[in-house]
Each structure stands twice: as C-alpha cells, then as structure tokens.
Amino acid sequence: MTQQIRLATKEDLSGLMPLFEAAVAYFKGAGIPQWQDGYPSEETILGDILAGRTLVLEENGKILATLAFCPGNEPTYNRIYEGAWQTPETYVALHRVAVDPVHKGGGLGGKMIEYAANLAKSQGIGALRGDTHRQNASMRRLLEKNGFVYRGIIYLENGDERIAFDRLLG
C-alpha cells in the first residue's frame, strides 16, 4: 500500500467531492457552522484543480486526503485582529483541508502539511498560513500539532470570523 502526494487533475474531482461531503456532514453533526452553505462547491474545487492548487494524498488509486496550496496574497489575511502575523509577506495559505473519515486521526493531514511545507520551501517561500472556525477543534489540533501558532482573528469576505495561524519554515 503505497501512498503518494501529487497535484490533482480534473479526473480526481469525483474522488475529491466525497471527502468534502463527509466533512460537511461531520461539521453539521458536531454543530459546527463551517461549510454549511454549499461551500466548498464542486466549482470551487475544480477551480483549485485547474489553477494547480489542489494536492491529493492517494493510496492504491483512492484519494484519502486533500488540501488547497495557495501561494500569493490572501485578501482576508491582510487584516488580522487581536494579534499579528509573525510570518513574512510571502507565504502559502492552506485551505480546504479534508481527510477521508475512515482515515481521520491516522496522520494523513500531517503528511499533507509537511509536503506543503517542503513544496513552499522549494519555491523560496518562508511561511504557511491557515485559518479555521473557532469550533473546529480537529483542524485546530492538526495545525498546532504541525507547528502552527495561533495569531489572531481574521474575517472572511462574508464577515464570518475565523481564527488564524501561521508557521515559519526554517
């Protein structure tokens, strides 16, 4: 059983959407109001794929985990409240992290983050940033376990609050 991490292709869309559907169902069952408004849509995920931003971890042809690797400026990160970024202006934002529910807690999210960190470093980028809903304890744990530090609060375009984290890449 060989695992590999690679860029997603359009053909992966049908394997990715069940991961997001499972995450939406998990959040709903846990009473977390994240991703309960049709986000992330198939159109969003396809846009990420076509932009070369979607990483997938697969084993024997089955996608087990994914994240969006988004270098460049994230507009919602331009203002941070009740804290400050410690990272340089050049960073990669990690978004839309999802792991197959059967494999949750198995370290796949950490593998994805380490791959993203190494990819960012290879591109001369010195930091990662991420955010999540305040009630999303599993994502908070994943970020903290993988070297991210809480930095403050950001607001999405729709005004929703998110807690923000960053990690310097040494």
N, C-alpha and C positions, 0 to 999 in steps of 0.2 A: 504494500500500500504506500505508494509514493505521493507525497504532497508536493505541489508546486504553486508558486505565486507568479502571476503574469497579468498583463493588460487584458481586459475584457474585449471581446468582439461583439458585433451585433448578434451573432448566433448565441451568445450567452444570455441574452435578455430573458428568455423563457426559463432559464435556470436561476436567474437572479431574483425575479419578481416573487417567487415563493418565500425567499428569505425576508424580504420586506413585508410581505403579507403576514408572516409569522411574527415579526417584530411588532407590527401594528396591533395584532391580536394580543400579544403579550402585554403591551402598554395598556390596552383597553382593560384587560383582566386585572391588571395591577393598579388601575385607577390613575395612571399617568397620562395627562392630556397631551402627550407628544405624539406627532404623526397621526392625529385623529381627524384630519381634514382633507384626506386624499393625497397627502404628501408622504413619501416621495412617489410621484406618479411614474408611470411607465415612460412618459415623455421626458421627465427629468432624468431618469436612469439612462435612457437612450442618448440624451444629450451629453451626459457624462462619458458614455462609451465612445461616442463619435468625437468628443474632444480629447480622447486619450487619457481620461482621468480616473477610470474605474479599474481598480485592482481586484483580482479574484484569487482566492486560495482554493485549489481543487485537488481532489484525490480520486484517482481512477475515473476521471471524466465528470465527476459530480462536484458542483460548486458548494463549498462549505462555509465560506466567509467572503466578505467584500468590504471595501471602503473606497470613498472618493478621495483622490490625491489631487489637491487643488493649489498649485503654486500661484503666486501673484497676490494682488491685493484683494482682500475680502472686505467689501464695504461695511458690513456690520461690525467689523473689528476695528474700524477707525476711531471709535469712541468706546472707551471702557470706563465703567463707573465703579466706585468703591474699591479701587485698586489700580494697578498699572501693569502693562505688559513688560516682561523682562527680556523679551526676545528682540532681535534686530528687526529692521523694517522688512528684510527679505525672509519669508517663511513659507511653509506649506500648510494650508488648512486641511484638516482631515474631517470629512463629513460622511454622512450616510453609511455608518458602520453597521453591519449586520452579520450575525453568525447563525448558522443552521441550529435550531433549538436542540436537536439531538446532540450537538457538539458543544453547547454552551458550557463554559467552565473548563474546557479542555485546552485552553492556551492558544486557540487559533487567533483570537483578537490580538493577543500579544505578538504573535508571529507576524501578523499583518502590520502592526505598528512598527516593529523592528525593521521589516522590509521597507516600509515607507521612510523610516529614519535613514536607512542606508542609501535609498534612492535619492532622498533630498541632499544628503551629504555629497553624493557623487555628482550632483548638479551644482555644488558650491553653495547650497542653502543651509543656513546655520540654525534653523529652528522649525518646530512644528507647533501648530495651534489647534485647538479644538474647543467645542462647547457642547453643552447638553442641557436638558431640562433639569431643574433643581431636584425633582423627584426620581430621576433616572439613576438610581443607586448603582446598577450594574455597569453603566457607562462611566460613572464617576470612579468606581473601583478600577476599571480597566485602565483609565487614564492615569490615575495615581500609581497603580502598580507598575506602570510603564514609564515612570519618570516625569510625568506631567505635574505641574504645580498650579493650584487654584490661584487665579489672578484678579478676578473681579466679575462684574456683570456686564453683559452686552445685550442689546435689543435687536431682534430680527426686524426686517422691513415691515412686518405686520404689527410690530410693537410687542410681541411676545418676549419675555425675559429668558435669558439663558445664562448659565454660569460658565465662565471661560477659563481655559487652562492653556499653559504653554510649556514647552520643553526645549531647552537649548541642546544642540547637537555638538558634542565635543569631538 
